[in-house]
Amino acid sequence: MNAIDVQSVVKRYGSFEALKGVSLQVREGEFFGLLGPNGAGKTTLISIIAGLSRPTSGRVSVMGHDVSAEFRAARSALGVVPQELVFDPFFTVRETLRLSAGYYGLRRDDAWIDEILANLDLVSKADVNMRALSGGMKRRVLVAQALVHRPPVIVLDEPTAGVDVELRQTLWQFVRRLNAAGHTIVLTTHYLEEAQELCGRIAMLKQGEVVALDRTSDLIRRFAGGRLLLRLA
Ligand code: ATP
């Protein structure tokens, strides 16, 4: 089964076409990269996959569940790490994660929350208010939030944009472990180096279109000599 199946997705904002008929399939267990410059349509595609925005036309399913017809099932199969750091500033880290679990109608599972906190080096911050955390720590909480309902598929929208080298390494190691444990991972990024390091296959999105989709090694070879970067610029 495909973990994510995107079929001919068009998204228009007025007369502007942000996605011009995007089709791609992410296989179960895959580490898949969605690469593209600013404005390519990555976040638009992610929000459609997450059911937060409707496509103008086309279909998307997650673990076999159609996102518009079976929203709850599709959404339960998906953990999304968004780009924006949006939290209630007066909740502690632990409360924030409990709230996320509640959103999915889950019973309180502090053991699982503790495990997530430990994996993301957040144990010492568990009872700290969100407003007192640094940007990097908040980003870790975003990742933690995406995991509370144990989704098989995890989508990370530019998780390393603007973060320091140490946190980037921590996040990379963590998503690698998740992938090794059987989770399907989709990572959007501007950085070819990041996609190359982590992803088995890459789709390159540019101005709302998939301009290349291949195994990472083949794609890099095809675009060797920096031409890939030029195309992405
Ligand atoms: P970035 O790397 O900068 O996050 P992106 O690849 O995620 O870029 P999107 O945020 O998906 O790109 O935006 C794709 C295009 O759609 C952009 O030109 C953007 O201005 C436009 N767009 C996105 N959301 C809206 C909206 N709500 N109304 C109008 N245009 C929008």
py3Dmol code that shows the C-alpha trace and the ligand (Angstrom):
import py3Dmol

protein = """\
ATOM      1  CA  MET A   1       0.000   0.000   0.000  1.00  0.00           C
ATOM      2  CA  ASN A   2       1.097   3.566  -0.595  1.00  0.00           C
ATOM      3  CA  ALA A   3       1.452   5.568   2.594  1.00  0.00           C
ATOM      4  CA  ILE A   4       0.504   8.729   0.684  1.00  0.00           C
ATOM      5  CA  ASP A   5      -1.138   8.863  -2.718  1.00  0.00           C
ATOM      6  CA  VAL A   6      -1.475  12.267  -4.379  1.00  0.00           C
ATOM      7  CA  GLN A   7      -3.415  12.194  -7.647  1.00  0.00           C
ATOM      8  CA  SER A   8      -3.534  15.185 -10.015  1.00  0.00           C
ATOM      9  CA  VAL A   9      -3.851  17.771  -7.277  1.00  0.00           C
ATOM     10  CA  VAL A  10      -4.576  21.324  -8.396  1.00  0.00           C
ATOM     11  CA  LYS A  11      -4.778  24.190  -5.906  1.00  0.00           C
ATOM     12  CA  ARG A  12      -5.880  27.643  -7.017  1.00  0.00           C
ATOM     13  CA  TYR A  13      -5.937  30.810  -4.978  1.00  0.00           C
ATOM     14  CA  GLY A  14      -8.101  33.035  -7.157  1.00  0.00           C
ATOM     15  CA  SER A  15      -6.465  32.953 -10.576  1.00  0.00           C
ATOM     16  CA  PHE A  16      -3.068  31.866  -9.139  1.00  0.00           C
ATOM     17  CA  GLU A  17      -2.305  28.164  -9.468  1.00  0.00           C
ATOM     18  CA  ALA A  18      -0.133  27.127  -6.511  1.00  0.00           C
ATOM     19  CA  LEU A  19      -0.257  23.418  -7.512  1.00  0.00           C
ATOM     20  CA  LYS A  20      -0.666  22.535 -11.171  1.00  0.00           C
ATOM     21  CA  GLY A  21      -1.686  18.875 -11.156  1.00  0.00           C
ATOM     22  CA  VAL A  22       0.721  17.205  -8.751  1.00  0.00           C
ATOM     23  CA  SER A  23       0.837  13.408  -8.589  1.00  0.00           C
ATOM     24  CA  LEU A  24       3.167  11.398  -6.397  1.00  0.00           C
ATOM     25  CA  GLN A  25       3.142   8.263  -4.314  1.00  0.00           C
ATOM     26  CA  VAL A  26       5.069   7.701  -1.102  1.00  0.00           C
ATOM     27  CA  ARG A  27       5.538   4.025  -0.275  1.00  0.00           C
ATOM     28  CA  GLU A  28       5.115   2.588   3.175  1.00  0.00           C
ATOM     29  CA  GLY A  29       8.369   2.721   5.140  1.00  0.00           C
ATOM     30  CA  GLU A  30       9.974   5.162   2.748  1.00  0.00           C
ATOM     31  CA  PHE A  31      12.000   8.269   3.671  1.00  0.00           C
ATOM     32  CA  PHE A  32      10.776  10.683   1.021  1.00  0.00           C
ATOM     33  CA  GLY A  33      12.010  14.209   0.334  1.00  0.00           C
ATOM     34  CA  LEU A  34       9.998  17.074  -1.071  1.00  0.00           C
ATOM     35  CA  LEU A  35      12.510  19.597  -2.290  1.00  0.00           C
ATOM     36  CA  GLY A  36      11.893  23.008  -3.765  1.00  0.00           C
ATOM     37  CA  PRO A  37      12.567  26.721  -3.504  1.00  0.00           C
ATOM     38  CA  ASN A  38      10.396  29.275  -1.692  1.00  0.00           C
ATOM     39  CA  GLY A  39       6.921  29.358  -3.137  1.00  0.00           C
ATOM     40  CA  ALA A  40       7.219  26.000  -4.933  1.00  0.00           C
ATOM     41  CA  GLY A  41       4.061  24.729  -3.239  1.00  0.00           C
ATOM     42  CA  LYS A  42       5.512  22.396  -0.598  1.00  0.00           C
ATOM     43  CA  THR A  43       3.509  23.737   2.328  1.00  0.00           C
ATOM     44  CA  THR A  44       0.365  23.937   0.188  1.00  0.00           C
ATOM     45  CA  LEU A  45       0.760  20.261  -0.694  1.00  0.00           C
ATOM     46  CA  ILE A  46       1.405  19.288   2.935  1.00  0.00           C
ATOM     47  CA  SER A  47      -1.702  21.121   4.144  1.00  0.00           C
ATOM     48  CA  ILE A  48      -3.788  19.317   1.512  1.00  0.00           C
ATOM     49  CA  ILE A  49      -2.304  15.949   2.543  1.00  0.00           C
ATOM     50  CA  ALA A  50      -3.161  16.818   6.160  1.00  0.00           C
ATOM     51  CA  GLY A  51      -6.718  17.726   5.185  1.00  0.00           C
ATOM     52  CA  LEU A  52      -6.288  21.299   6.419  1.00  0.00           C
ATOM     53  CA  SER A  53      -6.866  22.732   2.979  1.00  0.00           C
ATOM     54  CA  ARG A  54      -8.981  21.314   0.159  1.00  0.00           C
ATOM     55  CA  PRO A  55      -7.597  20.796  -3.309  1.00  0.00           C
ATOM     56  CA  THR A  56      -9.385  22.645  -6.132  1.00  0.00           C
ATOM     57  CA  SER A  57      -9.327  19.264  -7.882  1.00  0.00           C
ATOM     58  CA  GLY A  58      -7.582  15.924  -7.468  1.00  0.00           C
ATOM     59  CA  ARG A  59      -7.476  13.353  -4.697  1.00  0.00           C
ATOM     60  CA  VAL A  60      -5.219  12.481  -1.782  1.00  0.00           C
ATOM     61  CA  SER A  61      -5.218   9.405   0.424  1.00  0.00           C
ATOM     62  CA  VAL A  62      -3.168   8.529   3.498  1.00  0.00           C
ATOM     63  CA  MET A  63      -2.698   4.826   4.315  1.00  0.00           C
ATOM     64  CA  GLY A  64      -5.566   4.064   1.947  1.00  0.00           C
ATOM     65  CA  HIS A  65      -7.973   6.585   3.486  1.00  0.00           C
ATOM     66  CA  ASP A  66      -9.296   9.326   1.244  1.00  0.00           C
ATOM     67  CA  VAL A  67      -8.474  12.602   3.002  1.00  0.00           C
ATOM     68  CA  SER A  68     -11.773  14.320   2.170  1.00  0.00           C
ATOM     69  CA  ALA A  69     -14.117  11.311   2.508  1.00  0.00           C
ATOM     70  CA  GLU A  70     -12.448   9.708   5.565  1.00  0.00           C
ATOM     71  CA  PHE A  71     -10.800  12.681   7.227  1.00  0.00           C
ATOM     72  CA  ARG A  72     -10.537  11.221  10.733  1.00  0.00           C
ATOM     73  CA  ALA A  73      -8.979   7.948   9.622  1.00  0.00           C
ATOM     74  CA  ALA A  74      -6.588   9.709   7.256  1.00  0.00           C
ATOM     75  CA  ARG A  75      -5.642  12.300   9.877  1.00  0.00           C
ATOM     76  CA  SER A  76      -5.069   9.653  12.555  1.00  0.00           C
ATOM     77  CA  ALA A  77      -2.550   7.951  10.286  1.00  0.00           C
ATOM     78  CA  LEU A  78      -0.601  11.174   9.882  1.00  0.00           C
ATOM     79  CA  GLY A  79       1.624  13.214  12.192  1.00  0.00           C
ATOM     80  CA  VAL A  80       2.435  16.663  10.848  1.00  0.00           C
ATOM     81  CA  VAL A  81       5.289  18.841  12.058  1.00  0.00           C
ATOM     82  CA  PRO A  82       4.322  22.272  10.733  1.00  0.00           C
ATOM     83  CA  GLN A  83       6.637  25.135   9.936  1.00  0.00           C
ATOM     84  CA  GLU A  84       4.969  27.629  12.235  1.00  0.00           C
ATOM     85  CA  LEU A  85       5.685  27.624  15.961  1.00  0.00           C
ATOM     86  CA  VAL A  86       2.149  28.106  17.269  1.00  0.00           C
ATOM     87  CA  PHE A  87       1.482  27.195  20.907  1.00  0.00           C
ATOM     88  CA  ASP A  88      -0.478  28.318  23.908  1.00  0.00           C
ATOM     89  CA  PRO A  89       2.305  30.184  25.764  1.00  0.00           C
ATOM     90  CA  PHE A  90       0.920  29.402  29.222  1.00  0.00           C
ATOM     91  CA  PHE A  91       0.850  25.622  28.852  1.00  0.00           C
ATOM     92  CA  THR A  92       3.821  23.570  29.910  1.00  0.00           C
ATOM     93  CA  VAL A  93       5.463  21.206  27.465  1.00  0.00           C
ATOM     94  CA  ARG A  94       3.714  18.215  29.048  1.00  0.00           C
ATOM     95  CA  GLU A  95       0.329  19.958  29.021  1.00  0.00           C
ATOM     96  CA  THR A  96       0.834  20.871  25.381  1.00  0.00           C
ATOM     97  CA  LEU A  97       1.397  17.212  24.530  1.00  0.00           C
ATOM     98  CA  ARG A  98      -1.594  16.084  26.611  1.00  0.00           C
ATOM     99  CA  LEU A  99      -3.724  18.603  24.755  1.00  0.00           C
ATOM    100  CA  SER A 100      -2.571  17.174  21.421  1.00  0.00           C
ATOM    101  CA  ALA A 101      -3.418  13.657  22.592  1.00  0.00           C
ATOM    102  CA  GLY A 102      -6.844  14.910  23.649  1.00  0.00           C
ATOM    103  CA  TYR A 103      -7.405  16.303  20.167  1.00  0.00           C
ATOM    104  CA  TYR A 104      -7.216  12.732  18.873  1.00  0.00           C
ATOM    105  CA  GLY A 105      -9.553  11.508  21.607  1.00  0.00           C
ATOM    106  CA  LEU A 106      -6.790   9.461  23.210  1.00  0.00           C
ATOM    107  CA  ARG A 107      -6.745   8.433  26.823  1.00  0.00           C
ATOM    108  CA  ARG A 108      -3.975   9.983  28.848  1.00  0.00           C
ATOM    109  CA  ASP A 109      -0.765   8.100  28.162  1.00  0.00           C
ATOM    110  CA  ASP A 110       1.969   9.752  30.193  1.00  0.00           C
ATOM    111  CA  ALA A 111       4.341   6.823  29.702  1.00  0.00           C
ATOM    112  CA  TRP A 112       4.298   7.413  25.947  1.00  0.00           C
ATOM    113  CA  ILE A 113       4.648  11.169  26.413  1.00  0.00           C
ATOM    114  CA  ASP A 114       7.665  10.565  28.690  1.00  0.00           C
ATOM    115  CA  GLU A 115       9.214   8.343  26.046  1.00  0.00           C
ATOM    116  CA  ILE A 116       8.788  11.029  23.378  1.00  0.00           C
ATOM    117  CA  LEU A 117      10.224  13.670  25.715  1.00  0.00           C
ATOM    118  CA  ALA A 118      13.246  11.482  26.438  1.00  0.00           C
ATOM    119  CA  ASN A 119      13.875  10.830  22.752  1.00  0.00           C
ATOM    120  CA  LEU A 120      13.870  14.538  21.999  1.00  0.00           C
ATOM    121  CA  ASP A 121      15.978  15.549  25.033  1.00  0.00           C
ATOM    122  CA  LEU A 122      13.025  17.440  26.472  1.00  0.00           C
ATOM    123  CA  VAL A 123      12.695  15.764  29.875  1.00  0.00           C
ATOM    124  CA  SER A 124      14.152  18.720  31.759  1.00  0.00           C
ATOM    125  CA  LYS A 125      11.658  21.031  30.026  1.00  0.00           C
ATOM    126  CA  ALA A 126       8.532  18.947  30.688  1.00  0.00           C
ATOM    127  CA  ASP A 127       7.121  21.350  33.281  1.00  0.00           C
ATOM    128  CA  VAL A 128       8.345  24.581  31.707  1.00  0.00           C
ATOM    129  CA  ASN A 129       5.861  26.956  30.101  1.00  0.00           C
ATOM    130  CA  MET A 130       6.036  27.109  26.319  1.00  0.00           C
ATOM    131  CA  ARG A 131       6.705  30.851  26.371  1.00  0.00           C
ATOM    132  CA  ALA A 132       9.944  30.255  28.309  1.00  0.00           C
ATOM    133  CA  LEU A 133      11.444  27.928  25.685  1.00  0.00           C
ATOM    134  CA  SER A 134      13.947  28.880  23.009  1.00  0.00           C
ATOM    135  CA  GLY A 135      12.966  28.584  19.356  1.00  0.00           C
ATOM    136  CA  GLY A 136      14.920  25.356  19.023  1.00  0.00           C
ATOM    137  CA  MET A 137      13.206  23.781  22.035  1.00  0.00           C
ATOM    138  CA  LYS A 138       9.816  24.829  20.672  1.00  0.00           C
ATOM    139  CA  ARG A 139      10.676  23.104  17.428  1.00  0.00           C
ATOM    140  CA  ARG A 140      11.365  19.900  19.373  1.00  0.00           C
ATOM    141  CA  VAL A 141       7.928  20.218  20.979  1.00  0.00           C
ATOM    142  CA  LEU A 142       6.378  20.542  17.515  1.00  0.00           C
ATOM    143  CA  VAL A 143       7.968  17.222  16.593  1.00  0.00           C
ATOM    144  CA  ALA A 144       6.784  15.668  19.864  1.00  0.00           C
ATOM    145  CA  GLN A 145       3.217  16.883  19.229  1.00  0.00           C
ATOM    146  CA  ALA A 146       3.144  15.140  15.868  1.00  0.00           C
ATOM    147  CA  LEU A 147       3.913  11.796  17.549  1.00  0.00           C
ATOM    148  CA  VAL A 148       1.441  11.640  20.421  1.00  0.00           C
ATOM    149  CA  HIS A 149      -1.131   9.610  18.476  1.00  0.00           C
ATOM    150  CA  ARG A 150       1.523   7.163  17.186  1.00  0.00           C
ATOM    151  CA  PRO A 151       0.951   7.869  13.492  1.00  0.00           C
ATOM    152  CA  PRO A 152       2.533   5.498  10.951  1.00  0.00           C
ATOM    153  CA  VAL A 153       3.236   8.401   8.587  1.00  0.00           C
ATOM    154  CA  ILE A 154       5.091  11.544   9.655  1.00  0.00           C
ATOM    155  CA  VAL A 155       5.402  14.685   7.566  1.00  0.00           C
ATOM    156  CA  LEU A 156       7.914  17.335   8.574  1.00  0.00           C
ATOM    157  CA  ASP A 157       7.643  20.723   6.899  1.00  0.00           C
ATOM    158  CA  GLU A 158      11.128  22.266   6.901  1.00  0.00           C
ATOM    159  CA  PRO A 159      11.916  21.205  10.471  1.00  0.00           C
ATOM    160  CA  THR A 160      15.496  22.432  10.249  1.00  0.00           C
ATOM    161  CA  ALA A 161      14.860  25.867   8.743  1.00  0.00           C
ATOM    162  CA  GLY A 162      16.749  28.364  10.894  1.00  0.00           C
ATOM    163  CA  VAL A 163      17.885  25.879  13.547  1.00  0.00           C
ATOM    164  CA  ASP A 164      21.464  25.458  14.733  1.00  0.00           C
ATOM    165  CA  VAL A 165      23.746  22.599  13.737  1.00  0.00           C
ATOM    166  CA  GLU A 166      23.299  20.703  17.006  1.00  0.00           C
ATOM    167  CA  LEU A 167      19.503  20.657  16.827  1.00  0.00           C
ATOM    168  CA  ARG A 168      19.646  19.778  13.154  1.00  0.00           C
ATOM    169  CA  GLN A 169      21.750  16.725  14.019  1.00  0.00           C
ATOM    170  CA  THR A 170      19.387  15.760  16.871  1.00  0.00           C
ATOM    171  CA  LEU A 171      16.366  16.003  14.584  1.00  0.00           C
ATOM    172  CA  TRP A 172      18.051  14.077  11.803  1.00  0.00           C
ATOM    173  CA  GLN A 173      19.036  11.265  14.180  1.00  0.00           C
ATOM    174  CA  PHE A 174      15.552  11.177  15.607  1.00  0.00           C
ATOM    175  CA  VAL A 175      13.716  10.981  12.277  1.00  0.00           C
ATOM    176  CA  ARG A 176      16.178   8.344  11.121  1.00  0.00           C
ATOM    177  CA  ARG A 177      15.308   6.266  14.182  1.00  0.00           C
ATOM    178  CA  LEU A 178      11.599   6.745  13.491  1.00  0.00           C
ATOM    179  CA  ASN A 179      12.115   5.584   9.917  1.00  0.00           C
ATOM    180  CA  ALA A 180      14.161   2.574  11.077  1.00  0.00           C
ATOM    181  CA  ALA A 181      11.298   1.711  13.443  1.00  0.00           C
ATOM    182  CA  GLY A 182       8.964   1.502  10.439  1.00  0.00           C
ATOM    183  CA  HIS A 183       7.499   4.992  10.165  1.00  0.00           C
ATOM    184  CA  THR A 184       7.087   6.493   6.735  1.00  0.00           C
ATOM    185  CA  ILE A 185       8.746   9.913   6.660  1.00  0.00           C
ATOM    186  CA  VAL A 186       8.147  12.841   4.326  1.00  0.00           C
ATOM    187  CA  LEU A 187      10.499  15.761   4.758  1.00  0.00           C
ATOM    188  CA  THR A 188      10.231  19.076   2.974  1.00  0.00           C
ATOM    189  CA  THR A 189      13.397  21.093   2.730  1.00  0.00           C
ATOM    190  CA  HIS A 190      15.260  23.709   0.736  1.00  0.00           C
ATOM    191  CA  TYR A 191      18.551  21.969   1.405  1.00  0.00           C
ATOM    192  CA  LEU A 192      19.749  19.464  -1.146  1.00  0.00           C
ATOM    193  CA  GLU A 193      22.434  18.343   1.311  1.00  0.00           C
ATOM    194  CA  GLU A 194      19.743  17.469   3.867  1.00  0.00           C
ATOM    195  CA  ALA A 195      17.614  15.568   1.358  1.00  0.00           C
ATOM    196  CA  GLN A 196      20.700  13.770   0.067  1.00  0.00           C
ATOM    197  CA  GLU A 197      21.727  12.726   3.567  1.00  0.00           C
ATOM    198  CA  LEU A 198      18.320  11.430   4.610  1.00  0.00           C
ATOM    199  CA  CYS A 199      15.965  10.598   1.766  1.00  0.00           C
ATOM    200  CA  GLY A 200      15.723   7.478  -0.362  1.00  0.00           C
ATOM    201  CA  ARG A 201      13.687   9.279  -3.041  1.00  0.00           C
ATOM    202  CA  ILE A 202      13.147  12.928  -3.773  1.00  0.00           C
ATOM    203  CA  ALA A 203      10.449  14.846  -5.603  1.00  0.00           C
ATOM    204  CA  MET A 204      11.502  18.288  -6.778  1.00  0.00           C
ATOM    205  CA  LEU A 205       8.714  20.784  -6.839  1.00  0.00           C
ATOM    206  CA  LYS A 206       8.995  24.043  -8.720  1.00  0.00           C
ATOM    207  CA  GLN A 207       6.257  26.597  -9.317  1.00  0.00           C
ATOM    208  CA  GLY A 208       3.584  24.079  -8.423  1.00  0.00           C
ATOM    209  CA  GLU A 209       4.859  21.236 -10.566  1.00  0.00           C
ATOM    210  CA  VAL A 210       6.907  18.087  -9.946  1.00  0.00           C
ATOM    211  CA  VAL A 211       9.930  18.682 -12.172  1.00  0.00           C
ATOM    212  CA  ALA A 212      11.796  15.525 -11.104  1.00  0.00           C
ATOM    213  CA  LEU A 213      11.067  12.467  -8.984  1.00  0.00           C
ATOM    214  CA  ASP A 214      13.642   9.761  -8.544  1.00  0.00           C
ATOM    215  CA  ARG A 215      15.860   7.811  -6.207  1.00  0.00           C
ATOM    216  CA  THR A 216      18.128  10.318  -4.513  1.00  0.00           C
ATOM    217  CA  SER A 217      21.349   8.837  -5.914  1.00  0.00           C
ATOM    218  CA  ASP A 218      19.973   8.835  -9.496  1.00  0.00           C
ATOM    219  CA  LEU A 219      18.629  12.339  -9.157  1.00  0.00           C
ATOM    220  CA  ILE A 220      21.906  13.676  -7.820  1.00  0.00           C
ATOM    221  CA  ARG A 221      23.841  11.938 -10.602  1.00  0.00           C
ATOM    222  CA  ARG A 222      21.474  13.315 -13.228  1.00  0.00           C
ATOM    223  CA  PHE A 223      21.823  16.829 -11.921  1.00  0.00           C
ATOM    224  CA  ALA A 224      25.499  16.562 -10.983  1.00  0.00           C
ATOM    225  CA  GLY A 225      27.715  19.606 -11.166  1.00  0.00           C
ATOM    226  CA  GLY A 226      25.446  22.004  -9.346  1.00  0.00           C
ATOM    227  CA  ARG A 227      22.822  22.241 -12.054  1.00  0.00           C
ATOM    228  CA  LEU A 228      20.209  20.908  -9.640  1.00  0.00           C
ATOM    229  CA  LEU A 229      20.905  23.832  -7.330  1.00  0.00           C
ATOM    230  CA  LEU A 230      20.635  26.236 -10.235  1.00  0.00           C
ATOM    231  CA  ARG A 231      17.297  24.755 -11.202  1.00  0.00           C
ATOM    232  CA  LEU A 232      16.095  25.131  -7.655  1.00  0.00           C
ATOM    233  CA  ALA A 233      17.284  28.714  -7.266  1.00  0.00           C
TER     234      ALA A 233
END
"""
ligand_1 = """\
31
ATP
P 8.429 27.979 1.409
O 9.630 27.124 1.150
O 8.739 29.434 1.304
O 7.661 27.618 2.625
P 6.519 26.546 -0.237
O 7.144 25.689 -1.293
O 6.076 25.869 0.994
O 7.481 27.761 0.111
P 3.816 27.499 -0.406
O 3.806 28.134 0.932
O 3.081 26.228 -0.587
O 5.314 27.315 -0.926
O 3.269 28.575 -1.444
C 3.093 28.273 -2.833
C 2.535 29.500 -3.547
O 1.159 29.669 -3.175
C 3.245 30.800 -3.171
O 3.357 31.591 -4.342
C 2.309 31.440 -2.174
O 2.411 32.850 -2.231
C 0.949 30.959 -2.652
N -0.033 30.863 -1.548
C 0.060 30.033 -0.487
N -1.011 30.179 0.331
C -1.790 31.134 -0.248
C -3.031 31.736 0.092
N -3.698 31.387 1.193
N -3.527 32.678 -0.734
C -2.863 33.029 -1.858
N -1.694 32.498 -2.258
C -1.156 31.555 -1.457
"""
view = py3Dmol.view(width=600, height=400)
view.addModel(protein, "pdb")
view.setStyle({"model": 0}, {"cartoon": {"style": "trace"}})
view.addModel(ligand_1, "xyz")
view.setStyle({"model": 1}, {"stick": {}})
view.zoomTo()
view.show()
